[in-house]
Amino acid sequence: MSEINLSDKVSIINYGVGIQHKLANLSAAVSDIVKEKDYSDIKQLTDTLIELMSMDERKTPLYTDTVIESIKEELIKIRFELLKECKLYEELRNTNEVYITQISTEIADGESFIRGIKDSKISYSDSFSLSELKARVKELKTSKTVAGTLNEQLSLYQKNSASFAERISSVINSLMPLWESKAALSANKESTQKAFRMLKALVDEI
């Protein structure tokens, strides 16, 4: 919490600037993190995986099994990163909440000090310091509003990451087993038909 001394012009100009810097640095860090994110490849991978698993086995291209397994492994890695992102956004939001509490205290103290001067009806010869304090409190309120918006953004980022992680889980845990069962049945059918042809050939020879 900053101390208020109207006789010290520099301290009034810098009132609450420490917590403002913390909020600005946090906002910049979030911007850098989000700027690097691109979720388009997740949709493309899941859509490709679903398309390959849904194909008629008679029209399935060569090496489809290998491609599906490769996509599955890539999606598992992405899901792990998404879950880490969810945790990171939660930690950033908690840190932002602490900063919002701190800046709220600075605002409350500044307003209380200004009210105290008005109530005491003391006339200050140096009106610059009081005007500057009022301006600083107003700036702190603006920073608090921005911090509140950042919290909403962090919640949205966390929700998006969780949604993509859930989509991947649904594909891997629900659709993959169905496809694997279908592939196993298809392989068993093929081997059964092959055995039947061999048996028929043997009978014909006999």
N, C-alpha and C positions, 0 to 999 in steps of 0.2 A: 504494500500500500504506500503510495507517495505521500510525502508531507507537503502541506500547503503553507507557503510563506509569501505573502503578497509583496514583501519588501525585496524578495529575491526574484527578479524578472526572469532570469534564466530557468529557474526551477519551475516557474509558472508555464513558460513556453514548452518545457519538456514534461509537463504534468501528464502522467499516464502513458508516456511514450514507450516505456519498456514493454508493457503488455500489448501495445499496438504492434510493436515489432514482432513479438511472438506470434500474434495472429497472422500477420503478413507473411512471415516465414512458413507457417503451417499451410496457409493458402497456396503459396508458391510450390511447396512440396507436393501438395495434392494435385496441383495442375500438372506438374512434371510426371507424376505417376499415371494420371489419366491420359495424358497426351500420348503415351506409349502403348495404350491399349487398343486392340483391334479385334473385335469379336466376330468379324465376318467369316473368318476361317473355321470357327466352331460350327456355324450353321452349314457351311459348305461341306465339312467333314461328316456331320451327322446326316445331312440329306443324301450324300453319296453313299454312306453306309446303309441307310434304309433302302435306297434304290437298288443297291447290289443284292441285299438280302431278300428283296421282294421279287427279283427276276425269276422267270421261268427257268428251271434247271436245264432245260434243253437249249436255251438261248444264252446260258451263262458263259461269258468269255473265259479263256484260259487264265489260270492263276488267280481266279476270283477269290478263292479261299485265302491265299497269301495276302492279297490286297485288303481284304476285310480284317484280317488279324492285325495287319500293319496299322490300319485306321483305328482299330480298337485300342491298340497300345498308345497311339498318339493322343487319343481322346482321354485315356486314363491319366496321362501326364498333364494334359490341359486341366482336367478336373481337379487334380491336386493343386495346381497353381491357382485356380479359381477359389478353392477353399482357403488357401493362404491369403488371397486378396480379401476375402470376407473378414478374416481375422484382422488384417491390417486396417481396413476401413473402420472396423469397430474400435480399434485402439486409437486411431486418429480422431474419431468422433468423441471418444472419452476425453482425450487431451483437449480438444476444442471446447468441450463442456467446462473443463477446469478453467480455461482461459476466459470463457464467457462469464464465469462466476467472478473471476478476478477483475475483469474490466467493469462489471456491474458494481463492484465495490468501489472502484475509482470514481465512477459516475455518481454513485450515491454520496460519497464523501465530498466530492466537488459541489454537488447541489446543496448538500447540507451546509457547507461552509458559506456558500453564496447566500442562502436563506438566513444564516446567522448574522451576516453583515447587514442585510436588509432589516432584520428584526431589531438589531441593536441600534439602528439608525445612525451608525458611525459614518462619518463622511471621510472618504479617503482622498487625499490630494492627488495621488497617482492613480487615476482611473484606468490607465493602460493595463495594469496588472489584473484588475478585476475583469475588465473586458476580455483580456486574453484568457483568463481562467474560464469565463463563460464560453468562449470560442473553443477551448480545449475540451470542455465537457460535451459540447455539441459534436465535436469530431469523434470523441470516444463513443458516443451514442451511434454514430454512423458505422464505426468499426464493429460495434456489437451487433448491429443489424446485418452487416456482411457476414459476421461469424455465424449468425443464426442461419443464413442462407447456405453457408458452407456445410453446416450440419445436415440440412435437407439434402444437399447434393451427395454427401457421404452416405447417407441412408439409401439414396437411389442407386449409387454405385454398388453398394453392398447387396442390395436387392437384385440388381442385374447379374452380378457375379454368382449369387446363389441360384438364380433362375437358370443360368446356363449350366451350372454344375448339376442341377436337378435334371435338366434335359439330357445331359450326357449319362447320368445314372440311369435314367429311364430307358435309354437306348441300350446301354450295356447290360443292365440287370433284368430287363423285361424282354426286349426284342432279340438280343443275342442268344439266349438259351433256346428260344423258339427256332431261330435259324439253325443253331447247332443240332437241335433234334431233327429238324427237317433234313439237314445235310447227312446226319447219321443214318436216317431212314433211307435216304436216297442211295447212299453208299451200300447199305445192307441189301437194298433191292437189286442194285446192280450186281453185287457179288452173288446173290441168290440166283439171278437170271443166268449169270455166267456158269454157276455150278449146274443149273438145270440143263443148259446147252451141252455141257460136257457129259452129263449123265445120258442125255438123249443120244449124243454121238456114240457113246459107248454101247447103248442098247441097240442102236442101228447097226453097229459093227458086229455085235453078237448075232 
